[in-house]
Every structure is written in structure tokens, then in C-alpha cells.
Amino acid sequence: MLHELSIENLGVIDSARLELGPGLTVVTGETGAGKTMVLTGLGLILGSKAVPATVRAGAESALAEAVVDVEPGSDQADRLEDAGAVLDEDGTVVVSRSVGATTRSRTVIGGRTVPQALLADTAGAWVTVHGQSDQQRLRSAARQRALLDEYAGSKHAAVLAEFTEAWDAWRAARDELERMETGADRARLEAARMRDDLAAIDEVDPQPGEDEQLAAEAEVLQNSEAVRAGVAGAHEAIDGESELTLVVAVDAARRALAEAARHDPALDELEKRLAEISYTASDVAMELSSYLDRMEADPARLNEVLTRRSALAGLMRRIGTDMEGLLDYRLRAADAVAEDDEWDERLESRREEASRAETRVRDVATRVTEGRIAAAARLATAVNAELATLAMPDARFAVAVDPDELRHSGADAVTMTLAAHPGAPARPVGDAASGGELSRVMLAIEVALARGAHRPGHTFVFDEVDAGVGGKAAQSVGRRLAELARTHQVLVVTHLAQVAAFADTHVVVAKSTDGSITRSQVAPVVGDARVQEIARLLSGHDDSDTARAHALELLEASTVAP
């Protein structure tokens, strides 16, 4: 339930605060006074899109704030607490939306800034809004089906969820089967080509890094004489047969320095460093000698290396990649060939999977149809009972559930029909009902839904649901809204005195101007002020004695139990 709604700088409303209690609250006011802004403020609280143009001229931002009940332990409470919102001990939470004229909007729930989408997702559990646009949507087959599904209840909703999952699984299986069947020739031709490539690769059997190793070895083998001469020359200079080599020279220097160090210990460190140089030079000489011995190994190795490099280069040209890509391609080709070997088995498996998925989705669709047929009978009975209280006692409302092509919504065509009076044929409700009748049919459906789908205390908002209704029918609408308000909180924006007379709380939106600035005030009216407002709704004037008398009659009649 909504406990409070505050609005600042929204349209023509400078500042307004409404304390909302249980029962029926009616909002009236002259055209252009700002009734729409009250609904706009409420829409912000419910997560609707923020429109900067609605900010009052000259203000930097508009604000809508409300105190609402959140059922402890509900999905909405859990989601809000997960987002960091703090719920008060009495189970209420403060919801605030600011709309900047030139800055970004902001949503705060329970003291924590949250995404607007979170508010929109959770607010539906708090408030149900019905406006004139819903009457137009009632002409839509999809809207009629959605209303029937909503009325069918939670068990039916679970079957619908199961159907959606089965539908998605069937579509995925069907698409995969179609992909295999339509691309079979091309895929198998590609697999055959990759099979040939894989055979060629396996014959050569390339190894990671092999091309670089062979290139380095070929460079040495192709220039072996130059390499040999260089290595031999280096060995001779370091520790060869000549009288003066690097090792001999360094060793002579070390011995001379060692003699000098006997007299100056400061030279010991330098003598040690020369000894290390001598050892290092000897090691290098030994490695060079070993290298020369290995070069004598296999004179045919160069031919082997060049032949191997040629084979690898041919493979890389064939596949159109380098060595790393060649090895990756080898893995992909192996997988593709393995899949091709199992193609027939996989195709049959896909067909069986698609068949099982289709059987399942059709089975669940049958259960959906059964739920809709059962709900259609109950909804028709409930709506006809409501129409009898809305000055349409002879109207006959029905819901037909006919077989249709299997699609994402099921295998049914749902059609709501109306025979507006005895002898009239049952026609689609959008064609059979006038504007006023369509309003009452929609109200009857909403009331039926409210009884079946919502716990007591839920909040319903009706925006001029009485459009096109007058006289006795308008009084019936008011009485039915009042009856709904016995178990739910109901907020109605109306222009009809017959509806306003049934209000438990009557709120008036009145505008004033000083010639340059127009402002609207929102305030409850009681006593004589309420009589004047109802008189104004009746005649357009609040000082008409006749209108006042009629207003008093309406107020007195509204207190009589139906």
C-alpha cells in the first residue's frame, strides 16, 4: 500500500504532499490543473522513464517521493536488500526519484542509490496502474491472452515458464538440425579437404620450433669452412701451439703480479682476477676444441636439413600459414575429420533431439491450453458478474480459446467477445463495445484479476477508467470501485461526480495564477468544500444551488450499501 506521495517542481505543481490511506481515494480537478502531474509523479515512483521536460520551468530538478509497503521475505524485499536498500521496521521503504532539467536523474530506495530498472522491476508488485491506453490494448489478441494468463494464476504461470523453456530448447535443436542438413554438402566437402591436408601434415610430422632450429643449423652447415676457420683461429690465439697465446700471456702476468704481491698485499685481489681470466680462457679453448671435433661428424647432414626444410615450407605454403598456424590447423583438421567420421551418427542424434524437443513442447502446450480453457470459463463468469454491477446486466462476456499455430506464446488463439445486449451476436470485444462499455469491461476484468491475482491491500490506480461513461452507469462504476476499495487501496483520477461521491478520501488539484506564473495545489477536501467540488463536476459551477443539491444527493446515495 502507498502511505504517502510527495511531489516538487513537477509540471505546474510547485509542491504537494498526499497522505494516502486504505479505501478509495479520488483525484479531481479542472482540465489543465495538473491531475496528470500527480500520475506522472506516481509513475516516477513506479520506475517509469524520467522526462526532463516535465521539470517545472525555472527549477533545476523535480522530485517525487513515496512511502510504500514491502512485504518482508518477498522477492522484492530480497532484491532491494541485496541492492543495499534499508527497509524500516514497520515494513515500509522510502522511494525517491529526482529528475534533472539538464542533469541526470537519480533513483534512491531506502537510502541507497539504485538503477531505475530495479525500481521498475519491483514496483509492479506494489501498484497496478490502469489507464485509457489499456482499453485500446484490450483490442489486441496478445493483450487478451496476457490477461487470461494472468487470471489463470500461479500454477498456470509455472506451466507457462516451463513452456517457454521447452520452446527455446526446441528452437535451438531445430536450428542446429537445420544447420547440419542445409550445410551438409559444404561441410563434408570441407572435411574431405582437411582430411587430405591432415594426411600430408602427418606424413611430414612437423614439431614445435623445428623450422627455427633447422634454419640455424643450415646456416652453420652452409658456411662450415668459414665457421671452422674462425673457430680454429680463435682456439689457436687462446691456447694453441704458438709461444705467445692468451693463456700463456695471462699466466705470465699472473705470476709476475703474484711476486709483487709478496711485498704489497693490496695486489692479491688483482692476482686472483688474472687467475680467473686464465681459467675462463682455458674453458673457452676446450669448448672450441670440442666444437671442432663435432664438425667432423656427418658430411650428409646439410642435405638432410635442406630436404626437411623444403618439406616444411611446402606444408606451410599449402595451408597458407606459418609453423605455429600449421600446428594449430593440424588440431582443427583432426577434430573436423573426427566429426566427419561420425557425421551420420551426429545427424541422426540431432534429428532425435529435435523430435524429443518438439514432443515435449507440444505436450506442455497442451497443458497451457487446458489451463487457459479452465481460466477462460472462470474469467467469463467473474466478468459477467461484475458487468451486472456496472449497469450492463444483459451483456454477455466470453473468452474463446481456439487451436492455433504453435508459437512462442503457445498453441492458442484467445478471443474475448461481448454481446452487448440480448439478441446481439457475440463479437470481438473491441468491435462490440462502445467507449463507455469498453471502459466498464476493462474495469470488470481488472476487478476480476484483482480478486484472483492480488492479496488484500494491493494498490490499484485507475486513470479516467470512466471515460465515455455517464449517468446511472457512472454511478455503478463508482460503486464498484468503492467495493474493490474494501479489500484493496484504490486511487482514481476522474471527472465524474458520480464516481467522486464514493470516495473515502477526495483530493482536488486546483490551479492559480498571478498573471505570469501558474501553480497548482493538491489538497484533500471535506465537508462543504467537497460538496462544492462535486457540484462543480456536475455543472461546471460550484455555486449552483441545483448542482449543490444534486451533489448532496450523490453523497447521500453513496453511503447506502449496494
WOQUI-V299029 format. One record per pair of residues at least 24 apart in sequence whose ideal C-beta (glycine too) atoms are under 10 Angstrom apart, sorted by the first residue. I is the first residue (numbers start at 1). J is the second residue. Records with the same first field share a line. If there is no record, write none. Layout:
I->J + J
//
This chain:
1->67 + 68 + 69 + 92 + 126 + 127 + 456 + 457 + 458 + 459 + 488 + 489
2->42 + 45 + 66 + 67 + 68 + 69 + 92 + 95 + 126 + 127 + 459 + 461 + 489 + 491
3->66 + 67 + 68 + 69 + 90 + 92 + 94 + 489
4->65 + 66 + 67 + 68 + 92 + 94
5->38 + 41 + 42 + 45 + 64 + 65 + 66 + 67 + 68 + 95 + 491 + 522
6->41 + 45 + 63 + 64 + 65 + 66 + 67 + 94 + 96 + 522
7->34 + 37 + 38 + 40 + 41 + 42 + 44 + 45 + 56 + 62 + 63 + 64 + 65 + 66 + 520 + 522
8->41 + 56 + 59 + 61 + 62 + 63 + 64 + 65 + 98
9->54 + 55 + 56 + 57 + 58 + 59 + 60 + 61 + 62 + 63 + 64 + 98 + 99 + 101
10->34 + 36 + 37 + 38 + 40 + 41 + 44 + 54 + 55 + 56 + 59 + 61 + 62 + 63 + 64 + 99 + 520
11->36 + 37 + 38 + 40 + 41 + 53 + 54 + 55 + 56 + 57 + 62 + 518 + 520
12->36 + 37 + 56 + 57 + 509 + 511 + 512 + 513 + 517 + 518 + 519 + 520 + 521
13->37 + 38 + 40 + 41 + 56 + 62 + 509 + 511 + 519 + 520 + 521 + 522
14->56 + 59 + 517 + 518 + 519 + 520 + 521 + 522
15->56 + 63 + 519 + 520 + 521 + 522
16->41 + 507 + 509 + 520 + 521 + 522 + 523
17->65 + 522 + 523
18->42 + 66 + 491 + 505 + 507 + 522 + 523 + 524
19->67 + 505 + 507 + 524
20->66 + 67 + 68 + 459 + 489 + 491 + 505 + 507
21->489 + 504 + 505
22->456 + 457 + 459 + 485 + 486 + 487 + 488 + 489 + 490 + 504 + 505
23->482 + 485 + 486 + 488 + 489 + 490 + 502 + 503 + 504 + 505
24->460 + 478 + 481 + 482 + 483 + 484 + 485 + 486 + 488 + 489 + 490 + 491 + 492 + 499 + 500 + 502 + 503 + 504 + 505 + 506 + 558
25->459 + 461 + 485 + 489 + 490 + 491 + 492 + 493 + 503 + 504 + 505 + 506 + 507 + 524
26->462 + 478 + 481 + 482 + 485 + 490 + 491 + 492 + 493 + 494 + 496 + 499 + 500 + 501 + 502 + 503 + 504 + 505 + 506 + 507 + 508 + 530 + 533 + 534
27->461 + 463 + 491 + 492 + 493 + 494 + 500 + 503 + 505 + 506 + 507 + 508 + 509 + 522
28->492 + 493 + 494 + 495 + 496 + 497 + 499 + 500 + 503 + 506 + 507 + 508 + 509 + 510 + 525 + 530 + 533 + 534 + 536 + 537
29->493 + 495 + 507 + 508 + 509 + 510 + 511 + 520 + 521 + 522 + 533 + 536 + 537
30->495 + 508 + 509 + 510 + 511 + 520 + 536 + 537 + 540
31->495 + 511
32->509 + 511 + 518 + 520
33->508 + 509 + 510 + 511 + 512 + 518 + 520 + 521 + 522
34->509 + 510 + 511 + 518 + 519 + 520 + 521 + 522
35->463 + 464 + 493 + 494 + 495 + 507 + 508 + 509 + 520 + 522
36->463 + 493 + 509
37->62 + 64 + 509 + 520 + 522
38->64 + 461 + 463 + 491 + 493 + 507 + 509 + 520 + 522
39->129 + 131 + 461 + 463 + 464 + 491 + 493
40->64 + 99
41->65 + 66 + 97 + 99 + 522
42->66 + 123 + 127 + 129 + 459 + 461 + 463 + 491 + 493
43->97 + 123 + 127 + 129 + 461
44->95 + 96 + 97 + 98 + 99 + 105 + 107 + 116 + 119
45->95 + 96 + 97 + 107 + 119 + 123 + 126 + 127
46->95 + 97 + 119 + 120 + 122 + 123 + 124 + 126 + 127 + 128 + 129 + 459 + 461
47->95 + 97 + 107 + 115 + 116 + 117 + 118 + 119 + 120 + 121 + 122 + 123 + 124
48->97 + 116 + 119 + 120 + 123 + 129
49->99 + 105 + 116 + 120
50->97 + 98 + 99 + 100 + 104 + 105 + 106 + 107 + 116
51->99 + 105
52->99 + 100 + 101 + 102 + 103 + 104 + 105
53->99 + 101
54->99 + 101
55->98 + 99 + 100 + 101 + 102
56->101 + 517 + 519
57->101 + 517 + 518
58->101 + 517
59->99 + 100 + 101
60->98 + 100 + 101 + 102 + 103
61->98 + 99 + 100 + 101 + 102 + 103 + 104 + 105 + 106
62->97 + 98 + 99 + 100 + 101 + 105
63->96 + 97 + 98 + 99 + 106
64->95 + 96 + 97 + 98 + 99
65->94 + 95 + 96 + 97 + 98 + 108
66->92 + 93 + 94 + 95 + 96 + 97 + 123 + 126 + 127
67->92 + 93 + 94 + 95
68->92 + 93 + 94 + 95 + 109 + 122 + 123 + 125 + 126 + 127 + 459
69->93 + 126 + 457 + 458 + 459 + 489
70->95 + 109 + 110 + 122 + 125 + 126
71->125 + 126 + 455 + 457
74->122 + 125
75->121 + 122 + 125
76->118 + 121 + 122 + 123 + 124 + 125 + 126
77->122 + 125
78->122
79->109 + 114 + 118 + 121 + 122
80->109 + 110 + 112 + 114 + 118 + 119 + 122
81->110 + 112
82->118
83->109 + 110 + 112 + 113 + 114 + 115 + 118 + 119 + 122
84->109 + 110 + 111 + 112 + 113 + 114
85->109 + 110 + 111 + 112 + 113 + 114 + 118 + 122
86->110 + 111 + 112
93->122 + 126
95->119 + 122 + 123 + 126
125->454 + 458
126->458 + 459
127->458 + 459 + 460 + 461 + 489 + 491
128->446 + 449 + 450 + 453 + 454 + 458 + 459 + 460 + 461 + 462 + 488
129->459 + 460 + 461 + 462 + 463 + 491
130->442 + 443 + 445 + 446 + 449 + 450 + 460 + 461 + 462 + 463 + 464 + 465 + 492
131->442 + 461 + 462 + 463 + 464 + 465 + 467 + 493
132->435 + 438 + 439 + 442 + 462 + 463 + 464 + 465 + 467 + 468
133->463
134->438 + 439 + 442 + 445 + 446 + 462 + 463 + 465
135->429 + 430 + 433 + 435 + 438 + 439 + 441 + 442 + 443 + 464 + 465 + 467 + 468
136->430 + 438 + 442
137->430 + 442
138->416 + 429 + 430 + 433 + 438 + 439 + 441 + 442 + 445
139->416 + 428 + 429 + 430 + 431 + 433 + 438
140->430
141->404 + 409 + 413 + 414 + 415 + 416 + 428 + 430
142->409 + 414
143->414 + 416 + 430
144->399 + 400 + 413 + 414 + 415 + 416 + 417 + 428 + 429 + 430 + 445
145->372 + 399 + 401 + 409 + 410 + 412 + 413 + 414 + 415 + 416
146->409 + 414
147->375 + 379 + 399 + 414 + 416 + 442 + 445 + 446 + 448 + 449
148->371 + 372 + 373 + 375 + 376 + 378 + 379 + 399 + 401 + 412 + 414 + 416 + 445 + 449
149->368 + 371 + 372 + 375 + 409 + 410 + 414
150->375 + 379 + 445 + 449 + 452 + 453
151->372 + 375 + 376 + 378 + 379 + 382 + 383 + 399 + 445 + 448 + 449 + 451 + 452 + 453
152->368 + 371 + 372 + 373 + 374 + 375 + 376 + 378 + 379 + 452 + 453
153->371 + 374 + 375 + 378 + 452 + 453
154->453
155->371
156->367 + 368 + 370 + 371 + 372 + 374 + 375
157->371 + 453
158->371
159->364 + 365 + 367 + 368 + 370 + 371 + 372 + 410
160->364 + 367 + 368 + 371 + 372 + 409 + 410
161->364
162->360 + 361 + 363 + 364 + 367 + 368
163->360 + 361 + 363 + 364 + 365 + 366 + 367 + 368 + 408 + 409 + 410 + 411
164->361 + 364 + 368 + 408 + 409 + 410
165->360 + 361 + 364
166->357 + 358 + 359 + 360 + 361 + 362 + 363 + 364 + 365
167->357 + 360 + 361 + 364 + 365 + 406 + 407 + 408 + 409 + 410
168->357 + 361 + 408
169->353 + 354 + 356 + 357 + 358 + 360 + 361
170->353 + 354 + 355 + 356 + 357 + 358 + 359 + 360 + 361 + 362 + 364 + 406
171->354 + 357 + 361 + 408
172->353 + 354 + 357
173->350 + 351 + 352 + 353 + 354 + 355 + 356 + 357 + 358 + 361
174->350 + 353 + 354 + 355 + 357 + 358
175->354
176->350 + 353 + 354
177->347 + 349 + 350 + 351 + 352 + 353 + 354 + 355 + 357
178->350 + 354
179->350
180->343 + 346 + 347 + 349 + 350 + 351
181->347 + 350 + 351
184->343 + 347
187->336 + 339 + 340 + 343
188->339 + 340 + 343
190->336 + 340
191->333 + 336 + 337 + 338 + 339 + 340 + 341 + 343
192->336 + 337 + 340
193->333 + 336
194->319 + 329 + 330 + 332 + 333 + 334 + 335 + 336 + 337 + 340
195->333 + 334 + 336 + 337 + 340 + 341
196->318 + 333 + 337
197->315 + 318 + 319 + 326 + 329 + 330 + 332 + 333 + 336 + 337
198->329 + 330 + 331 + 332 + 333 + 334 + 336 + 337
199->333 + 337
200->311 + 314 + 315 + 318 + 319 + 333
201->315 + 318 + 319 + 326 + 327 + 329 + 330 + 333 + 334
202->330 + 333 + 334
203->311 + 315
204->308 + 311 + 312 + 314 + 315 + 326
205->311 + 330
206->308 + 311 + 312 + 315 + 316 + 323 + 326 + 327 + 330
207->312 + 323 + 327
208->323 + 324 + 327
209->323 + 324 + 327
210->308 + 309 + 312 + 323 + 327
211->308 + 309 + 312 + 313 + 316 + 322 + 323 + 324 + 326
212->323
213->305
214->304 + 305 + 306 + 308 + 309 + 312
215->305 + 309 + 312
216->305
217->301 + 302 + 304 + 305 + 308 + 309
218->301 + 302 + 305 + 306 + 308 + 309
219->305
220->295 + 301 + 302 + 305
221->295 + 298 + 299 + 301 + 302 + 303 + 304 + 305 + 306
222->302 + 305 + 306
224->295 + 299 + 301 + 302
225->295
227->291 + 292 + 295
228->291 + 292 + 295 + 296
230->288
231->287 + 288 + 289 + 291 + 292 + 295
232->288 + 289 + 291 + 292 + 295
233->288
234->284 + 285 + 288 + 291
235->284 + 285 + 286 + 287 + 288 + 289 + 291 + 292
236->285 + 288
237->281 + 285
238->280 + 281 + 282 + 283 + 284 + 285 + 286 + 288 + 289
239->278 + 281 + 282 + 284 + 285 + 286 + 288 + 289
240->285
245->281 + 285
246->277 + 278 + 281 + 282 + 284 + 285
247->277 + 278 + 279 + 280 + 281 + 282 + 284 + 285
248->278 + 281
249->278 + 281
250->274 + 275 + 276 + 277 + 278 + 279 + 280 + 281 + 282
251->275 + 277 + 278 + 281 + 282
252->278
253->277 + 278
254->278
358->406
361->406 + 410 + 411
362->406 + 411
364->410 + 411
365->406 + 407 + 409 + 410 + 411 + 412
366->410 + 411
367->410
368->401 + 409 + 410 + 411 + 412
369->401 + 402 + 403 + 404 + 410 + 411 + 412
370->401
371->401 + 410 + 412
372->399 + 401 + 410 + 412 + 414
373->399 + 400 + 401 + 412
374->401
375->399 + 401 + 414 + 452
376->400 + 401 + 412 + 414 + 415 + 416
377->401
378->448 + 452
379->416 + 444 + 445 + 448 + 449 + 452
380->416 + 417 + 448
381->448
382->444 + 445 + 447 + 448 + 449 + 451 + 452
383->416 + 418 + 429 + 441 + 442 + 443 + 444 + 445 + 446 + 447 + 448 + 449
384->444 + 448
385->444 + 447 + 448
386->440 + 441 + 443 + 444 + 445 + 446 + 447 + 448 + 451 + 480 + 483 + 484
387->418 + 420 + 437 + 440 + 441 + 443 + 444 + 445 + 476 + 480
388->444 + 476
389->440 + 444 + 447 + 476 + 477 + 479 + 480 + 483 + 562
390->436 + 437 + 439 + 440 + 441 + 443 + 444 + 447 + 469 + 473 + 474 + 475 + 476 + 477 + 479 + 480
391->436 + 437 + 440 + 469 + 471 + 472 + 473 + 474 + 475 + 476 + 477 + 479 + 480
392->418 + 420 + 421 + 433 + 436 + 437 + 440 + 441 + 444 + 473 + 476
393->421 + 476
394->419 + 420 + 421 + 422 + 423 + 424
395->419 + 420 + 421 + 422 + 424 + 432 + 433 + 437 + 440 + 441 + 444
396->420 + 421 + 422 + 424 + 426
397->426 + 429 + 432 + 433 + 441 + 444 + 445 + 448
398->426 + 429
399->429 + 445
400->426 + 428
416->441 + 445
433->468
434->468 + 469
435->467 + 468 + 469
436->466 + 467 + 468 + 469 + 470 + 471 + 473 + 474 + 477
437->468 + 469 + 473
438->467 + 468 + 469
439->464 + 465 + 466 + 467 + 468 + 469 + 473 + 477
440->465 + 466 + 468 + 469 + 473 + 474 + 476 + 477 + 480
443->469 + 476 + 477 + 480 + 481 + 484
444->477 + 480
446->480 + 481 + 484
447->480 + 481 + 483 + 484 + 488
450->484 + 487 + 488 + 490
451->484 + 487 + 488
454->487 + 488
455->487 + 488
456->486 + 487 + 488 + 489
457->487 + 488 + 489
458->487 + 488 + 489 + 490
459->488 + 489 + 490 + 491
460->484 + 485 + 488 + 489 + 490 + 491 + 492
461->489 + 490 + 491 + 492 + 493
462->490 + 491 + 492 + 493 + 494 + 499
463->491 + 492 + 493 + 494
464->492 + 493 + 494 + 495 + 496 + 499
465->492 + 493 + 494 + 499
466->492 + 493 + 494 + 495 + 496 + 498 + 499 + 500
467->494 + 495 + 496
469->494 + 496 + 498 + 499
470->496 + 498
471->496 + 498
472->498
473->498
474->498 + 499 + 500 + 501
475->499 + 501 + 502 + 554 + 557 + 558
476->562
477->502
478->502 + 503 + 554 + 557 + 558
479->557 + 558 + 560 + 561 + 562
480->562
482->558 + 562
483->562
494->537
495->537
496->534 + 537 + 538
497->533 + 534 + 535 + 536 + 537 + 538 + 539 + 547 + 550 + 551 + 554 + 555
498->534 + 537 + 538 + 554 + 557 + 558
499->537 + 554 + 558
500->525 + 530 + 533 + 534 + 537 + 538 + 551 + 554 + 555 + 558
501->530 + 531 + 534 + 537 + 538 + 551 + 552 + 553 + 554 + 555 + 556 + 557 + 558 + 559
502->554 + 555 + 557 + 558 + 559 + 562
503->530 + 534 + 555 + 558
506->530 + 533 + 534 + 555
507->533
508->532 + 533 + 536
530->555
531->555
534->558
//
